[in-house]
Amino acid sequence: MKTPSHAIINLAILGKPQLPQFNLIIAIGGILPDIPIFLFYFWAKYIARLPEAKIWSEAYYEPLNQNIVALFHSIPLAAIGWLIAYYFGWQNLQILFLSIVLHSLGDLPVHNDDAHRHFFPFSNYRFISPISYWDRNHYGSIVSFVEMLLVLLSTYRVFGFVNSSIGKILLILVNCFYLIGAVSFYIRSLISSAVEPPR
């Protein structure tokens, strides 16, 4: 799933109107597992100046990068973090780790050849899903559309209990970005199918 989707869907699942103090923690937990990927991309693109194709076909799959990504997407480690936080009564950390677990559970069914090791460091198993949130060869356009609908529905649920103006603006911007992306994708698909020679 796309990173903003995790934050919004996690808010819809975990957020409560009567507990607005947890909303920011839930959103942070929703995006935190993907932060190493963004940092890696920034380094690869702007510091190492690698070509885009090499970033995602080689550099991303180097063992160090994969271990860091696996660490942040590990369901058992997040569950252990939650148990420790529960034992000590650290409610904010319990919410954070729960949101991290939801992020990984959301990723699990929509990654094909780029699947994470969600059980790291106890196992290197990767669930290779038959569907992908981005790869058209694995129903990416359908999965992306379903993801966009889930984000729209989740936004409808959480908009009323997100109290900050910045939070509301971000919700609107993410939904606009997804809608514009979907419309432009389908327009491009129509154009390319219209100009394809008959077979």
C-alpha positions in Angstrom: 0.0 0.0 0.0 1.0 3.6 -0.5 2.4 5.2 2.7 -0.4 7.8 3.2 -3.0 5.1 2.8 -1.6 3.3 5.9 -1.9 6.4 8.0 -5.5 7.2 7.0 -6.7 3.6 7.1 -5.0 3.0 10.5 -6.7 6.2 11.8 -10.1 4.8 10.6 -9.5 1.5 12.4 -7.7 2.7 15.6 -8.8 6.3 16.0 -11.5 7.3 18.4 -13.3 10.7 18.5 -13.1 10.8 22.3 -9.3 10.1 22.3 -7.9 12.7 19.8 -4.5 12.7 21.6 -3.8 9.3 19.9 -4.5 10.3 16.4 -1.0 11.7 15.7 0.6 8.6 17.2 -1.6 6.3 15.0 -0.6 8.3 11.9 3.1 8.1 12.8 2.8 4.3 13.4 1.1 4.1 10.0 4.0 5.7 8.1 7.0 4.7 10.3 7.8 1.4 8.6 8.3 3.1 5.3 10.6 5.9 6.5 13.8 3.8 5.9 12.6 3.3 2.2 12.2 7.1 1.8 15.6 7.7 3.4 17.2 5.1 1.2 15.7 6.6 -1.9 16.9 10.1 -0.9 20.4 8.8 -0.4 20.4 6.7 -3.7 18.9 9.5 -5.8 20.5 12.7 -4.5 23.7 11.6 -2.8 24.8 8.5 -4.7 23.1 9.8 -7.8 22.1 6.3 -9.0 19.8 6.0 -12.0 16.2 5.3 -11.2 16.3 1.8 -12.7 19.3 0.8 -10.7 17.8 2.1 -7.5 14.9 -0.2 -7.6 16.5 -3.2 -9.4 19.8 -3.4 -7.5 20.5 -1.0 -4.7 17.2 -1.5 -2.9 17.8 -5.3 -2.8 21.3 -5.1 -1.2 21.3 -7.0 2.1 21.8 -4.0 4.4 18.8 -2.2 2.9 16.6 -5.2 2.9 17.5 -5.9 6.6 16.6 -2.4 7.6 13.3 -2.5 5.7 12.6 -6.0 7.2 13.3 -4.7 10.7 10.8 -1.9 10.4 8.2 -4.2 8.8 8.6 -7.0 11.3 5.3 -8.1 12.8 6.9 -10.1 15.7 9.2 -7.2 16.7 6.3 -4.8 16.7 4.3 -7.3 18.7 7.2 -7.6 21.2 7.3 -3.8 21.4 3.6 -3.7 22.1 3.9 -6.4 24.9 6.8 -4.4 26.6 4.7 -1.2 26.4 1.7 -3.0 27.7 3.7 -4.4 30.6 5.0 -1.0 31.6 1.7 0.7 31.0 3.0 3.0 28.2 -0.2 3.6 26.4 1.3 5.9 23.7 3.8 3.2 22.7 1.1 0.5 22.7 -0.8 2.6 20.1 2.3 3.2 18.1 3.3 -0.5 17.9 -0.3 -1.5 17.2 -0.4 0.9 14.2 3.0 -0.5 13.0 1.5 -4.0 13.1 -1.5 -2.8 11.1 0.8 -1.2 8.5 2.6 -4.6 8.0 -0.7 -6.5 7.9 -1.9 -4.0 5.2 1.3 -4.6 3.1 1.3 -8.4 3.4 -1.4 -9.2 0.8 -0.4 -6.5 -1.8 3.3 -7.1 -2.4 4.4 -9.5 -5.1 8.1 -9.8 -6.0 8.9 -6.8 -3.7 7.4 -8.6 -0.6 8.9 -7.7 2.8 10.1 -10.2 5.3 7.4 -9.6 7.8 8.6 -12.2 10.3 12.2 -11.0 10.5 14.5 -11.7 12.4 12.8 -15.0 13.3 12.2 -16.0 9.7 13.3 -14.8 6.2 9.9 -15.9 4.7 8.3 -13.6 2.2 4.7 -14.0 1.3 4.7 -13.5 -2.4 1.1 -12.4 -3.1 -0.6 -12.9 -6.4 -1.6 -9.3 -6.3 0.3 -6.1 -6.1 -0.6 -2.5 -5.1 1.4 -1.1 -8.0 2.4 -3.8 -10.6 -0.1 -3.9 -13.5 1.1 -7.5 -14.2 -0.4 -8.5 -10.9 -3.7 -6.6 -10.9 -2.0 -3.3 -9.7 -4.6 -1.1 -11.3 -7.5 -3.0 -9.6 -5.7 -3.1 -6.2 -4.8 0.6 -6.5 -8.5 1.5 -7.2 -9.7 -0.6 -4.2 -7.0 1.1 -2.1 -8.2 4.5 -3.2 -11.8 3.6 -2.3 -10.7 2.4 1.1 -8.8 5.7 1.7 -11.9 7.7 0.6 -14.2 5.7 3.0 -11.6 6.0 5.8 -11.3 9.7 5.3 -15.0 10.1 5.6 -14.9 8.3 8.9 -11.9 10.2 10.4 -12.4 13.7 9.0 -14.8 14.6 11.9 -12.4 13.6 14.7 -9.2 14.9 13.2 -9.0 18.2 15.1 -6.0 19.9 13.5 -6.3 22.1 10.4 -3.1 20.6 9.1 -4.5 17.1 9.5 -7.7 17.9 7.6 -5.7 19.6 4.8 -3.4 16.5 4.5 -6.5 14.2 4.3 -7.9 16.3 1.5 -4.6 16.5 -0.4 -4.0 12.8 -0.2 -7.5 12.1 -1.5 -7.1 14.7 -4.3 -3.7 13.2 -5.3 -5.2 9.7 -5.4 -8.2 10.9 -7.5 -6.1 12.8 -9.9 -3.8 9.9 -10.3 -6.7 7.5 -10.9 -8.3 9.8 -13.5 -5.0 10.4 -15.4 -4.2 6.6 -15.3 -7.6 5.7 -16.9 -7.3 8.5 -19.4 -3.8 7.3 -20.4 -5.2 3.7 -20.7 -8.0 4.8 -22.9 -5.7 6.8 -25.2 -3.1 4.0 -25.5 -5.8 1.5 -26.3 -7.3 3.8 -28.9 -4.0 4.3 -30.7 -2.9 0.7 -30.6 -3.2 -0.9 -34.1 -5.8 -3.6 -34.5 -4.4 -7.2 -34.3 
